[in-house]
Amino acid sequence: MEEAVQDAVLALAGDGAAPRLVLDDARLTTVFALSAVARCVAAYGEEATMERLERIRALVDRP
């Protein structure tokens, strides 16, 4: 799981060559989201993480 997150973060940062691109707010938010989901999967497993994400989505979708 950590390698998949690392690969996604490096892809967002550019081609992997130095110097790295500075992440804008949207990319930084994506990096934090990937990290949070990876930690949830490691702690709770995929199914429980999906249930938690559905509850969060339901709260966010409220008017």
C-alpha positions as CSV (number, residue, x, y, z in Angstrom):
1,M,0.0,0.0,0.0
2,E,2.8,2.5,0.9
3,E,4.4,2.0,-2.5
4,A,1.2,2.7,-4.3
5,V,0.7,5.9,-2.4
6,Q,4.3,6.9,-3.0
7,D,3.9,6.3,-6.7
8,A,0.8,8.4,-6.8
9,V,2.4,11.2,-4.9
10,L,5.5,11.2,-7.1
11,A,3.3,11.2,-10.2
12,L,1.5,14.3,-8.9
13,A,4.8,15.9,-8.3
14,G,5.9,15.6,-11.9
15,D,8.2,13.2,-13.7
16,G,10.3,12.3,-10.6
17,A,13.3,14.4,-11.6
18,A,14.8,17.0,-9.4
19,P,13.8,19.6,-8.6
20,R,10.2,18.5,-7.7
21,L,7.3,20.7,-8.7
22,V,5.7,22.7,-6.0
23,L,2.3,21.2,-5.3
24,D,-0.6,23.6,-5.7
25,D,-3.6,23.4,-3.3
26,A,-5.5,20.9,-5.4
27,R,-2.6,18.5,-5.7
28,L,-1.7,18.9,-2.0
29,T,-5.3,18.1,-1.0
30,T,-5.1,15.0,-3.2
31,V,-1.9,13.9,-1.5
32,F,-3.4,14.3,1.9
33,A,-6.5,12.4,0.8
34,L,-4.4,9.5,-0.6
35,S,-2.5,9.4,2.7
36,A,-5.6,9.4,4.8
37,V,-7.3,6.7,2.8
38,A,-4.1,4.5,2.8
39,R,-3.9,4.9,6.6
40,C,-7.6,3.9,7.0
41,V,-7.1,0.9,4.8
42,A,-4.1,-0.2,6.8
43,A,-5.9,0.3,10.1
44,Y,-9.5,-0.9,9.3
45,G,-9.2,-2.8,6.0
46,E,-10.8,-2.0,2.6
47,E,-14.4,-2.8,3.5
48,A,-14.6,-0.8,6.7
49,T,-12.8,2.1,5.0
50,M,-15.3,2.2,2.3
51,E,-18.1,2.2,4.9
52,R,-16.4,5.2,6.6
53,L,-16.0,7.0,3.4
54,E,-19.6,6.5,2.5
55,R,-20.6,8.0,5.9
56,I,-18.3,11.0,5.3
57,R,-19.7,11.5,1.8
58,A,-23.3,11.4,3.1
59,L,-22.4,14.1,5.7
60,V,-20.8,16.3,3.1
61,D,-23.7,15.9,0.7
62,R,-26.2,17.3,3.2
63,P,-27.7,20.7,2.3
